[in-house]
């Protein structure tokens, strides 16, 4: 078998199996199931089985897709696919235990990740606006405010990590951030980075859109907001996007603050370690917040992120800059 064929097969495996499509779908839905199960236990309920998100996804995929008469058909159907593709690309860019598919290395892939993170939210906004529903219009406005709220502290956290690794300049390479932690220890062990790590943990549930930060969908208030008119396979894709984003955000946290400190010479073990850490972060940042907090009002959410969370991220940035 020629080297070109081997390369093509390897690249196809990376996109379709690991760390791409199949892997991220399974892990994302698994994290969603763990979130629901642990939440139920916290509330002294039995709860659904851990595999319930898989059942829900395949059931929705088999349901009829109803498109409103007032909707823009093409945009309505394309929106969830656009969000899904951007999330899969993000997973391929995240080095799991030092493994980088295709041998891709960028000097600024952290910035690319920041841009890609906005695409699923924008896809949700576009899809909701194309439906023509007034409930979707309310949800869209809330989603845009939520994006503005958490983007500022997220950017400051990324700048803090980049400055710490760059040693006076900014390093936006995920590969170099991981490699730096092999020599200098995980960033989570550097005391000046702890406020930034806490800020990132607060950003995760807002980015994913879980309670108490699910003001854009808010089932009891605006009937799922942007998703109110979605049924069947498109709705299943949006739900899958939420599950995948759980893994993307928690895996990104792992790379930024644990790096290759969790890496071994075995790729399968590295993947299991990342999934285990992601599950722990999911419970800490999303499940716990869901269990103890009611849904926030949109003005309270915005104020919280632009004061408390931004302040935590800024403290770390100042400390790293001065020390």
Buried (B, 14 or more C-beta within 10 A) or exposed (E): EEEEEEEEEEBEEBBEEBBBBEBBBBBBBBBBBBBBBBBBEBEEEEBBEBEBBBEBBEEBBEEEBEBBEEBBEEBBBBBBBBBBBBBBBBBBBBBBBBBBBEEEEBEBBBBBBBEBBEBBBBBBBBBBBBBBBEBBBBBBBBBBBBBEBBBBBBBBBBBBBBBBBBEEEBBBBBBBBBBBBEEBEBBBEBEBBBBBBBBBBBBBBBBBBBBBBBBBBBEEBBBBBBBBBBBBBBBBBBBBBBBBBBBBBBBBBBBBBBBBBBBEEEBEEBBEBBBEBBBEBBBEBBBBBBBEEEBBEBEEBBEBBBEBBBEBBBBBBEBBEEE
